[in-house]
Amino acid sequence: MSAAKANTDVEPMIAKEEVARLLGITADSVARMANDGRLPAHRVGRRLRFFWSEIRAQISANKVGGAQ
């Protein structure tokens, strides 16, 4: 049997500070939006982590921001 090929296309997770910088908002706002369910987030231990592709998809679906 051959060894399984390693997936080299794995997207790295990014911290709320990086998401904040990319969106032009504060890290506290990112945390609030994640806790409210307005941004897709993942808990890694006690920390919030994000996949930029999920954030972009949420933005393009017009689901990020104020009233929905």
PDB file with one MODEL, atoms N, CA, C and O in Angstrom:
MODEL        1
ATOM      1  N   MET A   1       0.842  -1.175   0.000  1.00  0.00           N
ATOM      2  CA  MET A   1       0.000   0.000   0.000  1.00  0.00           C
ATOM      3  C   MET A   1       0.887   1.238   0.000  1.00  0.00           C
ATOM      4  O   MET A   1       1.904   1.274   0.693  1.00  0.00           O
ATOM      5  N   SER A   2       0.508   2.249  -0.773  1.00  0.00           N
ATOM      6  CA  SER A   2       1.295   3.479  -0.801  1.00  0.00           C
ATOM      7  C   SER A   2       0.822   4.426   0.293  1.00  0.00           C
ATOM      8  O   SER A   2      -0.327   4.381   0.734  1.00  0.00           O
ATOM      9  N   ALA A   3       1.726   5.268   0.707  1.00  0.00           N
ATOM     10  CA  ALA A   3       1.399   6.244   1.749  1.00  0.00           C
ATOM     11  C   ALA A   3       0.436   7.284   1.190  1.00  0.00           C
ATOM     12  O   ALA A   3       0.528   7.660   0.021  1.00  0.00           O
ATOM     13  N   ALA A   4      -0.469   7.736   2.015  1.00  0.00           N
ATOM     14  CA  ALA A   4      -1.425   8.763   1.592  1.00  0.00           C
ATOM     15  C   ALA A   4      -0.681  10.063   1.323  1.00  0.00           C
ATOM     16  O   ALA A   4       0.237  10.437   2.053  1.00  0.00           O
ATOM     17  N   LYS A   5      -1.095  10.740   0.265  1.00  0.00           N
ATOM     18  CA  LYS A   5      -0.475  12.010  -0.087  1.00  0.00           C
ATOM     19  C   LYS A   5      -0.884  13.077   0.926  1.00  0.00           C
ATOM     20  O   LYS A   5      -2.060  13.209   1.264  1.00  0.00           O
ATOM     21  N   ALA A   6       0.088  13.825   1.398  1.00  0.00           N
ATOM     22  CA  ALA A   6      -0.201  14.903   2.347  1.00  0.00           C
ATOM     23  C   ALA A   6      -0.924  16.031   1.626  1.00  0.00           C
ATOM     24  O   ALA A   6      -0.585  16.373   0.493  1.00  0.00           O
ATOM     25  N   ASN A   7      -1.910  16.600   2.281  1.00  0.00           N
ATOM     26  CA  ASN A   7      -2.646  17.722   1.711  1.00  0.00           C
ATOM     27  C   ASN A   7      -1.844  18.996   1.950  1.00  0.00           C
ATOM     28  O   ASN A   7      -1.742  19.465   3.083  1.00  0.00           O
ATOM     29  N   THR A   8      -1.277  19.553   0.886  1.00  0.00           N
ATOM     30  CA  THR A   8      -0.472  20.772   1.021  1.00  0.00           C
ATOM     31  C   THR A   8      -1.311  22.022   0.810  1.00  0.00           C
ATOM     32  O   THR A   8      -0.786  23.133   0.882  1.00  0.00           O
ATOM     33  N   ASP A   9      -2.604  21.864   0.551  1.00  0.00           N
ATOM     34  CA  ASP A   9      -3.480  23.004   0.316  1.00  0.00           C
ATOM     35  C   ASP A   9      -4.283  23.380   1.550  1.00  0.00           C
ATOM     36  O   ASP A   9      -5.341  23.998   1.433  1.00  0.00           O
ATOM     37  N   VAL A  10      -3.803  23.023   2.714  1.00  0.00           N
ATOM     38  CA  VAL A  10      -4.511  23.326   3.953  1.00  0.00           C
ATOM     39  C   VAL A  10      -4.378  24.814   4.247  1.00  0.00           C
ATOM     40  O   VAL A  10      -3.279  25.369   4.251  1.00  0.00           O
ATOM     41  N   GLU A  11      -5.513  25.443   4.490  1.00  0.00           N
ATOM     42  CA  GLU A  11      -5.529  26.875   4.780  1.00  0.00           C
ATOM     43  C   GLU A  11      -5.169  27.115   6.243  1.00  0.00           C
ATOM     44  O   GLU A  11      -5.737  26.478   7.130  1.00  0.00           O
ATOM     45  N   PRO A  12      -4.239  28.020   6.501  1.00  0.00           N
ATOM     46  CA  PRO A  12      -3.900  28.302   7.901  1.00  0.00           C
ATOM     47  C   PRO A  12      -5.011  29.110   8.574  1.00  0.00           C
ATOM     48  O   PRO A  12      -5.699  29.901   7.929  1.00  0.00           O
ATOM     49  N   MET A  13      -5.169  28.901   9.852  1.00  0.00           N
ATOM     50  CA  MET A  13      -6.124  29.696  10.622  1.00  0.00           C
ATOM     51  C   MET A  13      -5.440  31.007  11.002  1.00  0.00           C
ATOM     52  O   MET A  13      -4.226  31.059  11.198  1.00  0.00           O
ATOM     53  N   ILE A  14      -6.250  32.066  11.101  1.00  0.00           N
ATOM     54  CA  ILE A  14      -5.697  33.364  11.478  1.00  0.00           C
ATOM     55  C   ILE A  14      -6.377  33.873  12.739  1.00  0.00           C
ATOM     56  O   ILE A  14      -7.508  33.495  13.047  1.00  0.00           O
ATOM     57  N   ALA A  15      -5.680  34.728  13.456  1.00  0.00           N
ATOM     58  CA  ALA A  15      -6.169  35.286  14.723  1.00  0.00           C
ATOM     59  C   ALA A  15      -7.110  36.462  14.466  1.00  0.00           C
ATOM     60  O   ALA A  15      -7.144  37.024  13.372  1.00  0.00           O
ATOM     61  N   LYS A  16      -7.864  36.813  15.489  1.00  0.00           N
ATOM     62  CA  LYS A  16      -8.837  37.912  15.362  1.00  0.00           C
ATOM     63  C   LYS A  16      -8.151  39.231  15.031  1.00  0.00           C
ATOM     64  O   LYS A  16      -8.745  40.089  14.378  1.00  0.00           O
ATOM     65  N   GLU A  17      -6.914  39.400  15.473  1.00  0.00           N
ATOM     66  CA  GLU A  17      -6.193  40.642  15.171  1.00  0.00           C
ATOM     67  C   GLU A  17      -5.923  40.778  13.669  1.00  0.00           C
ATOM     68  O   GLU A  17      -5.991  41.876  13.116  1.00  0.00           O
ATOM     69  N   GLU A  18      -5.621  39.668  13.027  1.00  0.00           N
ATOM     70  CA  GLU A  18      -5.393  39.680  11.578  1.00  0.00           C
ATOM     71  C   GLU A  18      -6.695  39.918  10.827  1.00  0.00           C
ATOM     72  O   GLU A  18      -6.718  40.661   9.846  1.00  0.00           O
ATOM     73  N   VAL A  19      -7.776  39.297  11.277  1.00  0.00           N
ATOM     74  CA  VAL A  19      -9.090  39.532  10.670  1.00  0.00           C
ATOM     75  C   VAL A  19      -9.456  41.003  10.820  1.00  0.00           C
ATOM     76  O   VAL A  19      -9.949  41.624   9.879  1.00  0.00           O
ATOM     77  N   ALA A  20      -9.215  41.557  11.999  1.00  0.00           N
ATOM     78  CA  ALA A  20      -9.514  42.970  12.247  1.00  0.00           C
ATOM     79  C   ALA A  20      -8.739  43.861  11.292  1.00  0.00           C
ATOM     80  O   ALA A  20      -9.291  44.808  10.731  1.00  0.00           O
ATOM     81  N   ARG A  21      -7.459  43.559  11.107  1.00  0.00           N
ATOM     82  CA  ARG A  21      -6.630  44.363  10.204  1.00  0.00           C
ATOM     83  C   ARG A  21      -7.165  44.266   8.774  1.00  0.00           C
ATOM     84  O   ARG A  21      -7.253  45.279   8.080  1.00  0.00           O
ATOM     85  N   LEU A  22      -7.516  43.078   8.333  1.00  0.00           N
ATOM     86  CA  LEU A  22      -8.008  42.875   6.971  1.00  0.00           C
ATOM     87  C   LEU A  22      -9.362  43.544   6.740  1.00  0.00           C
ATOM     88  O   LEU A  22      -9.642  44.019   5.639  1.00  0.00           O
ATOM     89  N   LEU A  23     -10.200  43.581   7.775  1.00  0.00           N
ATOM     90  CA  LEU A  23     -11.529  44.189   7.646  1.00  0.00           C
ATOM     91  C   LEU A  23     -11.549  45.670   8.008  1.00  0.00           C
ATOM     92  O   LEU A  23     -12.529  46.362   7.736  1.00  0.00           O
ATOM     93  N   GLY A  24     -10.469  46.160   8.622  1.00  0.00           N
ATOM     94  CA  GLY A  24     -10.418  47.570   9.010  1.00  0.00           C
ATOM     95  C   GLY A  24     -11.274  47.883  10.222  1.00  0.00           C
ATOM     96  O   GLY A  24     -11.823  48.979  10.334  1.00  0.00           O
ATOM     97  N   ILE A  25     -11.392  46.913  11.138  1.00  0.00           N
ATOM     98  CA  ILE A  25     -12.145  47.111  12.372  1.00  0.00           C
ATOM     99  C   ILE A  25     -11.271  46.677  13.547  1.00  0.00           C
ATOM    100  O   ILE A  25     -10.149  46.211  13.347  1.00  0.00           O
ATOM    101  N   THR A  26     -11.778  46.828  14.765  1.00  0.00           N
ATOM    102  CA  THR A  26     -10.993  46.451  15.935  1.00  0.00           C
ATOM    103  C   THR A  26     -11.113  44.955  16.217  1.00  0.00           C
ATOM    104  O   THR A  26     -12.074  44.305  15.804  1.00  0.00           O
ATOM    105  N   ALA A  27     -10.127  44.427  16.925  1.00  0.00           N
ATOM    106  CA  ALA A  27     -10.154  43.020  17.324  1.00  0.00           C
ATOM    107  C   ALA A  27     -11.340  42.739  18.239  1.00  0.00           C
ATOM    108  O   ALA A  27     -11.918  41.653  18.189  1.00  0.00           O
ATOM    109  N   ASP A  28     -11.705  43.710  19.073  1.00  0.00           N
ATOM    110  CA  ASP A  28     -12.883  43.542  19.934  1.00  0.00           C
ATOM    111  C   ASP A  28     -14.157  43.399  19.104  1.00  0.00           C
ATOM    112  O   ASP A  28     -15.041  42.612  19.444  1.00  0.00           O
ATOM    113  N   SER A  29     -14.247  44.168  18.010  1.00  0.00           N
ATOM    114  CA  SER A  29     -15.410  44.059  17.127  1.00  0.00           C
ATOM    115  C   SER A  29     -15.467  42.689  16.469  1.00  0.00           C
ATOM    116  O   SER A  29     -16.543  42.107  16.333  1.00  0.00           O
ATOM    117  N   VAL A  30     -14.306  42.170  16.059  1.00  0.00           N
ATOM    118  CA  VAL A  30     -14.251  40.838  15.461  1.00  0.00           C
ATOM    119  C   VAL A  30     -14.742  39.801  16.464  1.00  0.00           C
ATOM    120  O   VAL A  30     -15.540  38.930  16.115  1.00  0.00           O
ATOM    121  N   ALA A  31     -14.275  39.886  17.700  1.00  0.00           N
ATOM    122  CA  ALA A  31     -14.692  38.936  18.737  1.00  0.00           C
ATOM    123  C   ALA A  31     -16.194  39.020  18.979  1.00  0.00           C
ATOM    124  O   ALA A  31     -16.864  37.995  19.102  1.00  0.00           O
ATOM    125  N   ARG A  32     -16.722  40.239  19.047  1.00  0.00           N
ATOM    126  CA  ARG A  32     -18.162  40.422  19.257  1.00  0.00           C
ATOM    127  C   ARG A  32     -18.959  39.816  18.099  1.00  0.00           C
ATOM    128  O   ARG A  32     -19.957  39.127  18.308  1.00  0.00           O
ATOM    129  N   MET A  33     -18.497  40.085  16.874  1.00  0.00           N
ATOM    130  CA  MET A  33     -19.199  39.568  15.701  1.00  0.00           C
ATOM    131  C   MET A  33     -19.129  38.043  15.650  1.00  0.00           C
ATOM    132  O   MET A  33     -20.089  37.396  15.230  1.00  0.00           O
ATOM    133  N   ALA A  34     -18.027  37.474  16.065  1.00  0.00           N
ATOM    134  CA  ALA A  34     -17.900  36.012  16.102  1.00  0.00           C
ATOM    135  C   ALA A  34     -18.820  35.430  17.170  1.00  0.00           C
ATOM    136  O   ALA A  34     -19.488  34.423  16.934  1.00  0.00           O
ATOM    137  N   ASN A  35     -18.855  36.050  18.322  1.00  0.00           N
ATOM    138  CA  ASN A  35     -19.716  35.565  19.408  1.00  0.00           C
ATOM    139  C   ASN A  35     -21.193  35.711  19.072  1.00  0.00           C
ATOM    140  O   ASN A  35     -22.016  34.918  19.529  1.00  0.00           O
ATOM    141  N   ASP A  36     -21.537  36.726  18.270  1.00  0.00           N
ATOM    142  CA  ASP A  36     -22.924  36.938  17.823  1.00  0.00           C
ATOM    143  C   ASP A  36     -23.308  36.022  16.668  1.00  0.00           C
ATOM    144  O   ASP A  36     -24.482  35.925  16.311  1.00  0.00           O
ATOM    145  N   GLY A  37     -22.322  35.355  16.089  1.00  0.00           N
ATOM    146  CA  GLY A  37     -22.590  34.501  14.948  1.00  0.00           C
ATOM    147  C   GLY A  37     -22.532  35.214  13.616  1.00  0.00           C
ATOM    148  O   GLY A  37     -22.862  34.624  12.587  1.00  0.00           O
ATOM    149  N   ARG A  38     -22.114  36.491  13.613  1.00  0.00           N
ATOM    150  CA  ARG A  38     -22.021  37.237  12.360  1.00  0.00           C
ATOM    151  C   ARG A  38     -20.750  36.939  11.587  1.00  0.00           C
ATOM    152  O   ARG A  38     -20.682  37.231  10.393  1.00  0.00           O
ATOM    153  N   LEU A  39     -19.750  36.374  12.224  1.00  0.00           N
ATOM    154  CA  LEU A  39     -18.527  35.925  11.564  1.00  0.00           C
ATOM    155  C   LEU A  39     -18.289  34.464  11.914  1.00  0.00           C
ATOM    156  O   LEU A  39     -18.434  34.075  13.073  1.00  0.00           O
ATOM    157  N   PRO A  40     -17.927  33.654  10.931  1.00  0.00           N
ATOM    158  CA  PRO A  40     -17.627  32.248  11.221  1.00  0.00           C
ATOM    159  C   PRO A  40     -16.301  32.134  11.967  1.00  0.00           C
ATOM    160  O   PRO A  40     -15.272  32.614  11.492  1.00  0.00           O
ATOM    161  N   ALA A  41     -16.329  31.509  13.111  1.00  0.00           N
ATOM    162  CA  ALA A  41     -15.129  31.389  13.948  1.00  0.00           C
ATOM    163  C   ALA A  41     -15.029  29.983  14.502  1.00  0.00           C
ATOM    164  O   ALA A  41     -16.007  29.237  14.544  1.00  0.00           O
ATOM    165  N   HIS A  42     -13.829  29.645  14.923  1.00  0.00           N
ATOM    166  CA  HIS A  42     -13.551  28.334  15.513  1.00  0.00           C
ATOM    167  C   HIS A  42     -12.793  28.558  16.811  1.00  0.00           C
ATOM    168  O   HIS A  42     -11.894  29.396  16.876  1.00  0.00           O
ATOM    169  N   ARG A  43     -13.150  27.824  17.821  1.00  0.00           N
ATOM    170  CA  ARG A  43     -12.431  27.887  19.092  1.00  0.00           C
ATOM    171  C   ARG A  43     -11.280  26.898  19.059  1.00  0.00           C
ATOM    172  O   ARG A  43     -11.465  25.722  18.749  1.00  0.00           O
ATOM    173  N   VAL A  44     -10.106  27.381  19.379  1.00  0.00           N
ATOM    174  CA  VAL A  44      -8.925  26.544  19.544  1.00  0.00           C
ATOM    175  C   VAL A  44      -8.470  26.810  20.965  1.00  0.00           C
ATOM    176  O   VAL A  44      -7.813  27.813  21.246  1.00  0.00           O
ATOM    177  N   GLY A  45      -8.824  25.909  21.846  1.00  0.00           N
ATOM    178  CA  GLY A  45      -8.622  26.188  23.266  1.00  0.00           C
ATOM    179  C   GLY A  45      -9.549  27.321  23.657  1.00  0.00           C
ATOM    180  O   GLY A  45     -10.759  27.239  23.447  1.00  0.00           O
ATOM    181  N   ARG A  46      -8.993  28.367  24.218  1.00  0.00           N
ATOM    182  CA  ARG A  46      -9.795  29.532  24.609  1.00  0.00           C
ATOM    183  C   ARG A  46      -9.758  30.642  23.560  1.00  0.00           C
ATOM    184  O   ARG A  46     -10.386  31.686  23.734  1.00  0.00           O
ATOM    185  N   ARG A  47      -9.032  30.418  22.489  1.00  0.00           N
ATOM    186  CA  ARG A  47      -8.837  31.460  21.481  1.00  0.00           C
ATOM    187  C   ARG A  47      -9.753  31.280  20.282  1.00  0.00           C
ATOM    188  O   ARG A  47     -10.115  30.163  19.913  1.00  0.00           O
ATOM    189  N   LEU A  48     -10.118  32.409  19.682  1.00  0.00           N
ATOM    190  CA  LEU A  48     -10.878  32.398  18.439  1.00  0.00           C
ATOM    191  C   LEU A  48      -9.906  32.346  17.277  1.00  0.00           C
ATOM    192  O   LEU A  48      -8.905  33.063  17.262  1.00  0.00           O
ATOM    193  N   ARG A  49     -10.198  31.505  16.312  1.00  0.00           N
ATOM    194  CA  ARG A  49      -9.408  31.433  15.096  1.00  0.00           C
ATOM    195  C   ARG A  49     -10.362  31.433  13.911  1.00  0.00           C
ATOM    196  O   ARG A  49     -11.514  31.013  14.023  1.00  0.00           O
ATOM    197  N   PHE A  50      -9.872  31.904  12.790  1.00  0.00           N
ATOM    198  CA  PHE A  50     -10.700  32.111  11.612  1.00  0.00           C
ATOM    199  C   PHE A  50     -10.018  31.567  10.368  1.00  0.00           C
ATOM    200  O   PHE A  50      -8.791  31.514  10.291  1.00  0.00           O
ATOM    201  N   PHE A  51     -10.826  31.163   9.396  1.00  0.00           N
ATOM    202  CA  PHE A  51     -10.343  30.867   8.058  1.00  0.00           C
ATOM    203  C   PHE A  51     -10.745  32.049   7.184  1.00  0.00           C
ATOM    204  O   PHE A  51     -11.926  32.388   7.102  1.00  0.00           O
ATOM    205  N   TRP A  52      -9.773  32.675   6.534  1.00  0.00           N
ATOM    206  CA  TRP A  52     -10.064  33.857   5.729  1.00  0.00           C
ATOM    207  C   TRP A  52     -11.063  33.525   4.624  1.00  0.00           C
ATOM    208  O   TRP A  52     -11.884  34.370   4.268  1.00  0.00           O
ATOM    209  N   SER A  53     -11.011  32.330   4.083  1.00  0.00           N
ATOM    210  CA  SER A  53     -11.953  31.950   3.021  1.00  0.00           C
ATOM    211  C   SER A  53     -13.398  31.986   3.538  1.00  0.00           C
ATOM    212  O   SER A  53     -14.307  32.367   2.802  1.00  0.00           O
ATOM    213  N   GLU A  54     -13.610  31.595   4.790  1.00  0.00           N
ATOM    214  CA  GLU A  54     -14.962  31.647   5.370  1.00  0.00           C
ATOM    215  C   GLU A  54     -15.412  33.087   5.601  1.00  0.00           C
ATOM    216  O   GLU A  54     -16.583  33.417   5.414  1.00  0.00           O
ATOM    217  N   ILE A  55     -14.476  33.939   6.007  1.00  0.00           N
ATOM    218  CA  ILE A  55     -14.803  35.360   6.207  1.00  0.00           C
ATOM    219  C   ILE A  55     -15.191  35.980   4.865  1.00  0.00           C
ATOM    220  O   ILE A  55     -16.198  36.683   4.770  1.00  0.00           O
ATOM    221  N   ARG A  56     -14.388  35.718   3.824  1.00  0.00           N
ATOM    222  CA  ARG A  56     -14.690  36.249   2.484  1.00  0.00           C
ATOM    223  C   ARG A  56     -16.053  35.765   2.001  1.00  0.00           C
ATOM    224  O   ARG A  56     -16.818  36.542   1.429  1.00  0.00           O
ATOM    225  N   ALA A  57     -16.361  34.496   2.224  1.00  0.00           N
ATOM    226  CA  ALA A  57     -17.656  33.959   1.798  1.00  0.00           C
ATOM    227  C   ALA A  57     -18.800  34.654   2.538  1.00  0.00           C
ATOM    228  O   ALA A  57     -19.839  34.952   1.947  1.00  0.00           O
ATOM    229  N   GLN A  58     -18.606  34.906   3.813  1.00  0.00           N
ATOM    230  CA  GLN A  58     -19.629  35.588   4.626  1.00  0.00           C
ATOM    231  C   GLN A  58     -19.836  37.014   4.108  1.00  0.00           C
ATOM    232  O   GLN A  58     -20.968  37.486   4.006  1.00  0.00           O
ATOM    233  N   ILE A  59     -18.738  37.689   3.784  1.00  0.00           N
ATOM    234  CA  ILE A  59     -18.826  39.055   3.273  1.00  0.00           C
ATOM    235  C   ILE A  59     -19.537  39.068   1.934  1.00  0.00           C
ATOM    236  O   ILE A  59     -20.425  39.890   1.711  1.00  0.00           O
ATOM    237  N   SER A  60     -19.156  38.162   1.035  1.00  0.00           N
ATOM    238  CA  SER A  60     -19.763  38.145  -0.302  1.00  0.00           C
ATOM    239  C   SER A  60     -21.241  37.775  -0.235  1.00  0.00           C
ATOM    240  O   SER A  60     -22.018  38.155  -1.110  1.00  0.00           O
ATOM    241  N   ALA A  61     -21.625  37.044   0.787  1.00  0.00           N
ATOM    242  CA  ALA A  61     -23.042  36.710   0.954  1.00  0.00           C
ATOM    243  C   ALA A  61     -23.795  37.856   1.635  1.00  0.00           C
ATOM    244  O   ALA A  61     -24.997  37.765   1.882  1.00  0.00           O
ATOM    245  N   ASN A  62     -23.059  38.945   1.934  1.00  0.00           N
ATOM    246  CA  ASN A  62     -23.654  40.133   2.554  1.00  0.00           C
ATOM    247  C   ASN A  62     -24.210  39.860   3.941  1.00  0.00           C
ATOM    248  O   ASN A  62     -25.219  40.447   4.333  1.00  0.00           O
ATOM    249  N   LYS A  63     -23.565  38.978   4.681  1.00  0.00           N
ATOM    250  CA  LYS A  63     -24.065  38.608   5.998  1.00  0.00           C
ATOM    251  C   LYS A  63     -23.252  39.230   7.126  1.00  0.00           C
ATOM    252  O   LYS A  63     -23.532  38.961   8.294  1.00  0.00           O
ATOM    253  N   VAL A  64     -22.253  40.055   6.812  1.00  0.00           N
ATOM    254  CA  VAL A  64     -21.440  40.678   7.836  1.00  0.00           C
ATOM    255  C   VAL A  64     -21.884  42.120   7.985  1.00  0.00           C
ATOM    256  O   VAL A  64     -22.116  42.819   6.998  1.00  0.00           O
ATOM    257  N   GLY A  65     -21.997  42.550   9.213  1.00  0.00           N
ATOM    258  CA  GLY A  65     -22.326  43.958   9.443  1.00  0.00           C
ATOM    259  C   GLY A  65     -23.533  44.125  10.319  1.00  0.00           C
ATOM    260  O   GLY A  65     -23.818  43.302  11.190  1.00  0.00           O
ATOM    261  N   GLY A  66     -24.240  45.207  10.074  1.00  0.00           N
ATOM    262  CA  GLY A  66     -25.349  45.619  10.914  1.00  0.00           C
ATOM    263  C   GLY A  66     -26.566  44.727  10.840  1.00  0.00           C
ATOM    264  O   GLY A  66     -26.464  43.501  10.844  1.00  0.00           O
ATOM    265  N   ALA A  67     -27.724  45.368  10.771  1.00  0.00           N
ATOM    266  CA  ALA A  67     -29.006  44.643  10.782  1.00  0.00           C
ATOM    267  C   ALA A  67     -29.119  43.716   9.587  1.00  0.00           C
ATOM    268  O   ALA A  67     -28.668  44.035   8.487  1.00  0.00           O
ATOM    269  N   GLN A  68     -29.726  42.566   9.822  1.00  0.00           N
ATOM    270  CA  GLN A  68     -29.885  41.584   8.757  1.00  0.00           C
ATOM    271  C   GLN A  68     -31.334  41.372   8.433  1.00  0.00           C
ATOM    272  O   GLN A  68     -31.660  40.574   7.554  1.00  0.00           O
TER     273      GLN A  68
ENDMDL
END
